[in-house]
Amino acid sequence: MGLYEELKDNLFILAGPCVIESKDICIEIAEKCIEAASKYNMKYVFKASFDKANRTSNNSFRGQGLEKGLEILAEIKEKYNIPVVTDIHESYQAEPAGKVCDIIQIPAFLCRQTDLLIAAANTGKIVNIKKAQFLSGMDMKYPIEKVNAAGNKQVMLTERGNMFGYGNLVVDFRNLIDMQQFNVPVIMDLTHSTQKPGALDGKSGGNPEYAPYLAAASSACGIKGFFAETHPEPAKALSDGANMVKLSEFPNLLEKIVRHSI
């Protein structure tokens, strides 16, 4: 059974730091997540970004860059024998990322970028498309069609909330139900959905205390796939710390998912 078929049939979670701060941090997070996922019998995919091109401020930390970042992802993949996922922001990044990663992720703001979707599709790897904050679940049929038209049938969709006025997000759980009609794995992003974009003077704020409730509600909607960013010390994280789940609380998040799964 390939990875895509495995993810379609089982509970799974994509989790890790927002951005690759260092190899040591990634290893610490990967080990704790592997342990927790094993305890709750969930398939685990390590997630980290080599570059965050969509930071609010030009002064924000972006990551280790393409070459060094992919080297770290490749090392974690080999060391722990786990699949890895990263996001791309430019079409040229797809090919090198596809040589290392099992899943190529398309950021929400870029989910309508045809050339980016096609480049990701051409890697032959699973393409996880995050739903834009301004689209409905049913609108995601078109990004799926773009990837499929390029010859890739391995598509996943991720819900990460919709804009609710300025600087706030809200989750419309109807989108989770609607996207499941496309017969692709649907993922609930438990941390970005608690984000308050741009709320901290050039950085995004958030309310990560809501993540366990989003986990329970999503499980009750039949969702089997989840996404979460985690860090040993979110307050010291170099990206998206305000909406991260603390690493020590990550097992409790998985317990919520499993308890309410249908």
Summary of the structure (lengths in Angstrom):
residues: 262
radius of gyration: 16.5
end to end distance: 23.1
largest distance: 47.0
contacts: 957
relative contact order: 0.16
helix: 45%
strand: 19%
